[in-house]
Amino acid sequence: MLYKLHLLQHIWRQIRLVGSLPYFSLLVWILPLLLLTSGHNSLMAHDEGLYASRARLMFDSGNWIDPWERAHHKTPGPYWLIASFYKLFGISDTSARLPSMIAGIFSFWLVHEIGKIMLGKKLAWLAAAILSVEFLWLQYCRLSTPDVPMIFLVLLAILSLIKTELHPKYRYFWSFIAGLSLGLGFLVRSFMIFLPIIALFPYLIWEHRRHRHLTNPILYLGFFVGLIPTCVWLWLNWLHYGNQSFEELFKFVVRQGSEDHYNGPLFYIWNIPLIAFPWAFFGILGLVSTLRRPIPRYQLILVGFPLVLFCELSIFSSRFPHYSLCLYPFIALFASVGLNWLGNIYQTGIPSQFPLQKRGINILSLFAIKNLPRNLSYGFGGLGVLLVIASIGVLCWGGSDIRKYATIGLAMGLGWLILPVVWISRYHFGIKFLTARYWIAGWLIPCWLALATTGSIGLLSDYNPALKVFLQQSAIASILQSHPTYYVEIDAKTKVLLNFYLSIRPQPVVSISQIPALSYAWIYTDQSPKLSRPHRILGTVKESQLIQVLP
């Protein structure tokens, strides 16, 4: 009996040891956010559906080089990656999203490694935890797009450059990995990889005297080895399409960079703080702190890289929220610095080494800074109360469509109440064990709860449930599995989704007269009364109808 007791104690100690490992604890923190669903999945149109359907075309045709009617305008890396997972796990929404999920997990670990070198173990873990609860980042970790895989390669290149300095004995190995990662980035994201490469220039050029990266031939060797798959693909495309294969790649990037019709030049200034709330606020605090107290050796990576990349994205005329995803790991790193500083004030008051405590700062400013954690606790606690009240009201009297959003508000509102409870318990009831760790957890937990709730009700995985349910109806499915369909003109997003979900891709025709009798076609709902040919309507979904053309 005593032996069994000692065995259980040993097992418990081992479990606690494994649980304390940063990679394991981060995985436990992240996996529910990546995996929670309502039990149903459907792709988001437009971008996710495009990548998933193009990968399916490669997989179904068996042609992984040139399955297109004309030369393609993007490199095939993301299609190859998704199609490989189709081959392993079958064609499904989940298979299409697995590459981004896996790249997301490795990206969290890379942020932890980079943060551990620059900021220390504590802030490194906090930065990775913050990154996982940034909404846009988590959303794209669950989409079949190339954004997160590209960022994984960029982070791997940055870590490899740092490792090259830290471990001169393995300099050539890490240099090769850095170059290889950036070269493969072109395969995954085409010319977009040059934006983060250019953002590395301040570090590569101004710190060259110390690290000598630019005169390291192994770095360039790795880069050119990483370009080999793209070069082989381009050569095979040239054999099939001629010069058009090169022209389409350049035309696309020139068109995206010259047509100023996607949001204004100040787009990211308001969009990033809004989507990254509240972490952008802490990120600004961390950025100011880092500017006042530079990080030795790595300031031009930690600060220079994101600032240059932000300027590049703002100058680039096509501006979308997901273009800024490469900034989010650095927002998380800065946010960990800012939140940790606030945590120190929460626990001990203004630290003597506080970077803003200079001559010329008056007593009122210091008083406001000293009370910032308290004011934030009460402010977000008040916001939590409002969210709880509003959510309960919606759950009681709101419509079914809005109730699912109310559950998210309720989860976040209850989470925000942790902050004032921790503050009041420590400073009004003398519960001293509620240290800064608990207060910092009071910021992470509400966002985690809200995102976990968002995932569990399907808002991070089930983007077009109506179309998928329609296609799965037995009467409709039996037709679509054995008969080709046509379309004259339908919504572009619906067309993209049909290309993925239908085993027989719909064929475009110029007019309804070209469709053979007794065949099936997709049309706009409002087109049905105007059709000159007799037909019967089999079903309607959103703005589209499936019809059978009669003799």
N, C-alpha and C positions, 0 to 999 in steps of 0.2 A: 504493500500500500504506500509506504514511504517512497519507494522507487517510482511509483506512478506519479506521486505528487511532485517529485523532483523533475520528472520528465515533462509534466505539464508546465512547470515553472520555466524549464529550458525552452520549450516551444513558445511560451509567451514572450520570453526575452528575445527570441529570434524574430517573432512577429513585430515586436516593437522596434527592433533594429532595422528590419526591412522597411517598416512604415516611416522611419526617420530619414531614409534615403531620399534626397531631393527628387530624383527622377521618378521614383515610385509614387511619392506623395503628389507630385504634379500630375502624374498619369491618373491617379484616383480622382483628383480635382477636375481634370479636363474631360475624361471619357464620358461621364453622364451628359455633359454639354454637347458632345459630338454625336451621341447615340440616341438620346431621348427623342422619340417621335410619337405620333398619335396612332401608329400602326399602319399608316398609309403614306406613300411617297409619290410625288409627281414633280416633274422638272419645271424649272422656271424658264419661261421664254422672256428674253430673246437669246442672250449669250449662252446660258447653260444648255438650252436645247440645241443650239447650233453646234457646240462642241460635241455633245453626246450623239447627235444625229450624224455628223460627219464621221465620227469614229465608227458608228454602226455601218455607214456606207463602206468604209474600208474593210471592216470585219466581214460583212455579208458578201462583198464582191471578191474578197481575197486579194484585192489589189491595194497594197499599203503605200504605193508610190504616187500613182496618178489616176485615181478613180474619178476625177472630175471631167466634165465635158470641155472645160477650158482651164488654163493654168490657174492655180490657186494663189491667193494673195497672202497666205500665212504659212509659216514653217510648220511641219507636221508633228512636232514633238508632243503636244497635248493629245492629238488624235491617236498617235501610237501608244501613248501611255494608257489612255482610256480603253482602246481596243484590246490591249494586252490584258486588262482586267476583265473585259468581256470574255476573252478566251479562257481565263482562269475560273471565273465565277458565273458565266452566263450573262446575257444581255438583260440589264435591269437598271433602275434609277440608282440603286445602292452601288452596283458595280461601277457605274459612271462616276460616282462621287468618292469612291474609296481613295483614288490617288491624292485628292486634295486633303482628305482626312489624315492620311498617313503623313503627307508633307507638313500638315499643320502640327501634328504631334512632334515631329522632328524639329520643326521651327521653334516650338516652345522650348525644347531642350537646348537648341542653339542659342536662343536668347538668354537662357539661364547660364550657359557657358560663357558667353560674351559678357554678361553682367557680372559674373563671378570674378572675371579677370579685371574688369574696369571698376566695379563698385563694391565687390565683396559678396560673400555667400548670402547674407540676409537679404540684401537688396536684389540680388539675382533671382532668388526664389520669388520675391514679391513682384518683380517685373514680369516674370513668366505667368504668374497667377493673374496679374492685371491684364496682360495681353489676351488671356483666354476669356475674359469677361468684357472685352471690347466688342460691341455688337457687330460692326461691319466685318471685323476680322473673323469672328466665329461664324458669321453667315457664309463667308467665302470659303471657310474650311469645310463647309458642308455643300458646296456647289461644284459641279464638274466643269470648272474653268481653270485656265493655266496660271492664274494670279499667284496663288499660294505656292505651287511648285516652283515658280520663278523666284519668289522671295526666299524660299528655302535655299535655293542655290546661291543667292546673293549673301544670305547670312552665313552659309558655309564658306563662301569665299572670304568674307570679313574675318571669321574665326580663324581660318587657315592663315591669313596674313598676320594676324596677331600671334598665332602659334609659331610662325616662322621666326618672329623676334624672340619669343620666350624660350624656344628650344632650337638653338643654332645647330645642334647635332642632327636634327631632322629637318633642316631648312629646305632641302631639295624636295622632300616628300610633301611638306605642307605648301610649298610654292606651286608644285605640280597640281595639287588638289584645288588651290585657289584659281589657277588659270583654267583648269578643267571645268570647274563650276561655272565660271563666266562664259566659257565657250559653249557649254551645254545650255546656258541661259538663252543663247540665240536660237537654238533648236526649239526651245519651249515657248519663247515670247517674241521671237523675231527682233526687230530693231529696238523694241522697248527696253531690252537689256542694256542698251548703251546709256540710258538715263542714270541708273545706279553706277555704272562704270565711270561716267563723267563725275558723278558725285563723290567718287573716291579720289579724284585727282588732287584735291588739297592735301590729303594725307600722303598720297603717293609722291607728290612733287615736293612739298615743303618739308616733309620729314625724310626725304630721300637720303640725306647725308647719314642718317642713323640706320635705316633699315635696308637701303640699297635694293628695293624691290624692282625698280625700273631697269636695273642693269643685270637682273637675274635671268639668264636664258631659260631656266626651267619653268619660270612663270609663263613665258611666251610659248614654250613647248606645250605646257598643259592647255593653254588657250587654244592653240591650233589643233591639238588632239580632240578637244571638245567640239571644234568646228567640223571635224571629219564627217559625222553623220549628216549634217546639213549640206556639206559640199557634195557628198555622194547623192543625196536626194536631189539637189539642184542639177547635178550632171544628168541623172536619169530623167528628170523633168525636161531638161533641155533637149534630150534625145527625142522626147515625145511631143513637146510643145514649141520647141525652138526658143528664140529670145524672149518670147512672151512670159516664160517662167521667171526671168529676172525682172522684166518690166512690171509685172503685177506686184511683186514684193515692194519695189521702190515706189510705184504709183500709190499704193495703199498708205505708206508712211508719209509721203508728201501730201496726199489728200488730207490725212488726219492732222498733219501739222500746219496746214495752210488755210483750211476752211474754218473761219472763226464763227461757228454757229452753235457751239456747245457751252453754254453758261459764260459768265463774264470772267475777267482776269482776277477778280477778288473772290471767286467761287470757293476756293479751299480755305480762305481766311474764316469764313463763317460755317462752311460745311463740316470741316474736321472737328471744331469744338462742339458742334451740335450733335454729330453722330457719335463722337467719342466722349460724350458727357458721362460722368463727371471727370474722367481721367485726363482730358485735355487741360482742365484747370490745374490739376496737380502737376501735369507735365510742364506747364508754364512756370510754376514755382520751381520745379526741378531744373528747368533750363536756366532760369535766372541764377539759381544757386550754383549750377555747374559753370556758368559764365564767370561768376565772381570767384569761384574756387576751382580752377581748371583741373581736369584729370590728367596727371602726368602721362606723357607718351601717347595717349589715346584721345586727346581732346578733338583732334581733327576727324576722328571717326565718330565719336559720340555726338559731337555738336556740328562739325563741319559737314559730314555726310547728309544728315537730314535737312539742314538749312539749304545746301546747294540743291538737293533733290526737290525741296519745296519750291524753290525759285524756278527750276526747270519745268515742273508740272504747271506752275502758274503761267509761264511763258507759252508753253505748248497749248495750241488753240483748242484742242479737243479735251474737255474737262469733264470727267465723270468721278463719282465718289470712289469707285474701286481702283482708279488710277493711283490714288494716294495710299493704297494698302501698304506699300513698302515703308511708309512713315510710321505705321502703327507699332511695330516693335520698338522704335525709338521713343514714341510717345509713352509706351509702357515703361521703358527704362527711366525716362525723366520723371514719370509719375511716381515711380518707386522712390526716387530721391525726394521729391516734394512731399509725398505722404509720410515718409520716414521722418523728415524734418518736422512736420506737424505733429507726428507721434512723440517726438522728443519734447516739443513744447507742451503737449498734453501731459506728459509725465513729470518733467522737471522744470518747466518754464523755458525762457529763451536761452539757448545754449550760448556759452561765452564765445564759441567760434562761429556764431551765426553770421553769414556773409554780409547781411544788410545792416548789421549793427556797427555803423561807422559814425564818425563825428558829423554832426549836422542833422541827424535824425532826432526829432524832438520826442518828448516824453509821451505825447499823445500817440505818435506812430508806434512806439514800443509797446504802449498799452494795448493798442489795437491788434498788434501782432501777437502779443501774449494771450489775448482772448479769442484769437482766431479759431482754435480748435473748439472752444466752448460755443462760439457763435455758429460755427458750421454744424455742430452737433444739434443745437436747438433748431437751426434753420432747416436742416434736412429731416429732423424729427417732426417739425411742423408740416413739411411737405409730405412725410409719410402719413400723418394723420389725415390730411386732405385726400391723399390717394385712397386710403382705407375707406373713408366716408363715401367718396365718389364711387368707388368700386362696389361697395355694398349696395348703394343706390341703384347702380346699373344692373347688378345681379338680381335685384328684387323687381325692378320695373322696366329694365331695358329689353330690347329685342334680342333674339337669339344670335344674330350676327355680331353684335357688339359685346355680348357677355363674355366671349372668349378673351377679348382684350381686357375686360374688367378683372379677370383672374390674374393677368400679368400685373396690373396695377395693384391688386390686393397683395400679391406676393412681394412686390417691391416696397409697397407702403409699410407692410409689417416688418420688412427687413430694415428700413430706415429708422424704425423705432429703436433699434439696437443702440444707435449712437447716443441719444439723450439718456437712455437707461444706463449705459456704461458710465457716462459722465456723472450723472446724478448719484449713482451708486458709489463712485469713488470719492467724489468731492462733497457730497452732502451726507452720505451714510458711512463714510470712512472705510469702504471695502477696498483695501489697498492692493489686493492681488489682481485687480482689474487694471493691468498695466497697459502700455501703449499697444501691445500685441492684440489685446481685445478690442481696443478702439479702432485699430487698423482693420481687424476682421469685420468690424461693423460697417466698413465701406465695401469690402469684397462680397460679403454674404448677400446683401440685397440685390446686387447685380447678378450674382450666381443664381439666386432664386428666380429672379425675373427671366433670365435666359433659359433656365431649366424648364420653367413653366411654358415659355414661348415654344421651346422644342417639343414638350410633351403634348401640346395641343395642335402640333403640326405646322406652325407658322414658319419653321425653319426647314421644313422638308416637303410639305404638301402644298405646292404653289398653284397647281391647276387641277384640283380634285374633280371638278365637274366634267372636264374633258375625259379624264382617265376613267371615271365611273361610267360615262357614256360608252366608251370603247370596250369596256369589260362586260357590258350587257350581253347575255348569251346570244340573242337574236342578231345583234350588231356584230359581235365578235366572230360568229360563224361566217358571216358574209365577208368581213374584212380579211379573214385568214385565207380565204380561197379565191377571192376575186380582186382584180386590180381596180383602183379607183382613179378618178380624174378630177381636175379642178380647173375652172376658167379663171376665177379671181377670188381669192379668199384672204382673210387677214394673215399678215406675214408671220405673226407669232403662232397662230394656229397651224399654219403650214409647217413651221419648224417642228412643232410637237408631233404632228402626224408623221413626219419623216422619221422620227425616233420610235414612236409607239406602234406603227404599222409595219408588219413584216414585209409587205409589198408596198413600196413607196408610191405615193400618188403621182400621177403623170400630168404635167401641165398641158392644156390645149388652148388654142386661140379663141374658139367659140364653142358653144354648146352643140352646134351642128356636127362637130368633129367626133363627138362621143358616140360609140356604137350603141345600137338599141339593146336594151336589157342590161346595160352597164350601169355602174354606180358613180356618182359624182358628188363633190363637195362644192357648195355654193353659199353665198351670203343669204341670210334669211330673207332680206327684202328683195332679193332677185327672183324668188320663187313665183310670185304672181306675174312677173314679166316674161317668163320663159315661153318661147314659142312652141317648144316640143312638149308632148304629154309626159307626165312624170308622176311618181308618187313619193311622198315624203316619208322617210324611214325614221327620222329622228332629228331633233334640234338640240344643239349645245351652244351656249353663248350666242354669238352672232352668226353661226354657221349651221347649215343643214346638210344631212346626207340624203340624197335622193336616188331613185332608180329611174333611168330614162326608159320610157315605154316605146314600143314600136309605133 
